[in-house]
Amino acid sequence: MIDITAILNSLAERRPFFHSEADFQYAFAWEINLARPKVDIRLEYPESTENNRYHIDVRIENKDEIIAVELKYKTLSDPIGKEQYKLKSHGAQDQGRYDFIKDIQRLEHVVHAAENGKEFTGYAILLTNDSNYWKGNDISKNTADAAFKIYPGRILNGHLNWTENTSAGTKKNREKEIELKGSYKVEWKDYKSQEDNYGFRYLAIKV
């Protein structure tokens, strides 16, 4: 069995942060290759379900299991590190939360459609140094993305949608309601090397 948490912990020692989401995806896949050189790893792998075709960020396969991983990397614009990193300020946390939960839904569709005789698991992973993602646990406030909050201890399940007063700009290309078949507890963890974690935390939801 491949331990995704162990992979992230070892990756943090080598790469405490990344230039971009693509950089994160490649480094994550390479870390798995270092730990388990005999497994088969594919990036942007096409997975088909009954009604859709998805491209999964990282697909890992060995003789007993398949793991499909979707990765998100959201940062603030803090220039840090010896490698002259200049991290983007992504903002739009409401859309970022929607996209992350959408990844969970996508993985549900892929995992449930699998017919290969192997154990098939999905992981949606969000790595960020933007504390707005794990703060804001007062969902009674009528914010546009109240249903998509991912504060610690939150249970994600059922039908999730924008509030009625959400602007068209916020919902652009994200108009559809998200329906989760499973139930998932939000548990943030520090993404930390022995030196520091530079404010980064990650959320890994297993499907």
QUIHUDA-V911774 format. One record per residue. N is the residue number from 0. RES is the residue in one small letter. D_FIRST is the distance of its C-alpha to the first C-alpha in Angstrom with 1 decimal. Layout:
# QUIHUDA-V911774
N;RES;D_FIRST / N;RES;D_FIRST
This chain:
# QUIHUDA-V911774
0;m;0.0 / 1;i;3.8 / 2;d;6.3 / 3;i;9.3 / 4;t;11.8 / 5;a;11.3 / 6;i;11.8 / 7;l;14.9 / 8;n;16.1 / 9;s;16.2 / 10;l;17.7 / 11;a;20.3 / 12;e;21.5 / 13;r;22.3 / 14;r;23.3 / 15;p;24.7 / 16;f;26.0 / 17;f;26.5 / 18;h;29.5 / 19;s;28.3 / 20;e;25.6 / 21;a;25.3 / 22;d;25.0 / 23;f;22.1 / 24;q;20.3 / 25;y;20.8 / 26;a;19.9 / 27;f;16.6 / 28;a;15.7 / 29;w;17.2 / 30;e;15.2 / 31;i;11.9 / 32;n;13.9 / 33;l;15.0 / 34;a;11.7 / 35;r;10.2 / 36;p;13.5 / 37;k;12.7 / 38;v;10.9 / 39;d;13.5 / 40;i;14.5 / 41;r;17.5 / 42;l;19.7 / 43;e;21.9 / 44;y;20.4 / 45;p;22.7 / 46;e;21.3 / 47;s;24.0 / 48;t;24.7 / 49;e;27.9 / 50;n;29.9 / 51;n;28.3 / 52;r;26.6 / 53;y;24.3 / 54;h;23.2 / 55;i;19.7 / 56;d;19.5 / 57;v;16.2 / 58;r;14.2 / 59;i;11.0 / 60;e;10.4 / 61;n;9.0 / 62;k;10.2 / 63;d;8.0 / 64;e;7.4 / 65;i;9.7 / 66;i;9.9 / 67;a;13.5 / 68;v;14.7 / 69;e;18.4 / 70;l;19.8 / 71;k;23.1 / 72;y;25.1 / 73;k;28.3 / 74;t;30.6 / 75;l;34.1 / 76;s;36.6 / 77;d;36.3 / 78;p;37.0 / 79;i;34.8 / 80;g;33.6 / 81;k;35.0 / 82;e;33.9 / 83;q;36.4 / 84;y;34.0 / 85;k;35.9 / 86;l;33.6 / 87;k;34.8 / 88;s;36.0 / 89;h;34.3 / 90;g;35.9 / 91;a;36.0 / 92;q;33.4 / 93;d;34.3 / 94;q;33.2 / 95;g;30.1 / 96;r;29.0 / 97;y;29.9 / 98;d;27.8 / 99;f;24.7 / 100;i;25.0 / 101;k;25.9 / 102;d;22.5 / 103;i;20.9 / 104;q;23.3 / 105;r;22.5 / 106;l;18.8 / 107;e;19.9 / 108;h;22.0 / 109;v;19.5 / 110;v;16.8 / 111;h;19.5 / 112;a;21.1 / 113;a;18.2 / 114;e;19.2 / 115;n;16.9 / 116;g;15.6 / 117;k;11.9 / 118;e;9.9 / 119;f;11.3 / 120;t;10.8 / 121;g;13.2 / 122;y;13.9 / 123;a;17.5 / 124;i;18.1 / 125;l;21.6 / 126;l;22.6 / 127;t;26.3 / 128;n;29.0 / 129;d;31.3 / 130;s;31.7 / 131;n;33.2 / 132;y;29.8 / 133;w;29.0 / 134;k;32.6 / 135;g;35.0 / 136;n;34.1 / 137;d;37.5 / 138;i;36.8 / 139;s;40.3 / 140;k;41.7 / 141;n;42.4 / 142;t;40.5 / 143;a;39.6 / 144;d;35.8 / 145;a;35.9 / 146;a;33.5 / 147;f;30.9 / 148;k;30.9 / 149;i;27.5 / 150;y;28.8 / 151;p;26.7 / 152;g;26.6 / 153;r;27.4 / 154;i;26.1 / 155;l;25.7 / 156;n;26.6 / 157;g;29.3 / 158;h;31.9 / 159;l;32.1 / 160;n;35.1 / 161;w;37.5 / 162;t;40.6 / 163;e;43.8 / 164;n;45.4 / 165;t;42.6 / 166;s;44.2 / 167;a;43.8 / 168;g;42.8 / 169;t;39.8 / 170;k;38.7 / 171;k;39.3 / 172;n;36.6 / 173;r;34.8 / 174;e;37.3 / 175;k;35.0 / 176;e;33.8 / 177;i;30.1 / 178;e;28.9 / 179;l;25.6 / 180;k;24.6 / 181;g;22.1 / 182;s;22.8 / 183;y;21.1 / 184;k;22.0 / 185;v;22.7 / 186;e;21.4 / 187;w;22.3 / 188;k;21.0 / 189;d;22.7 / 190;y;21.6 / 191;k;23.0 / 192;s;23.5 / 193;q;25.4 / 194;e;28.6 / 195;d;28.5 / 196;n;26.7 / 197;y;29.8 / 198;g;29.6 / 199;f;26.2 / 200;r;23.9 / 201;y;21.0 / 202;l;20.1 / 203;a;16.6 / 204;i;16.8 / 205;k;13.9 / 206;v;15.2
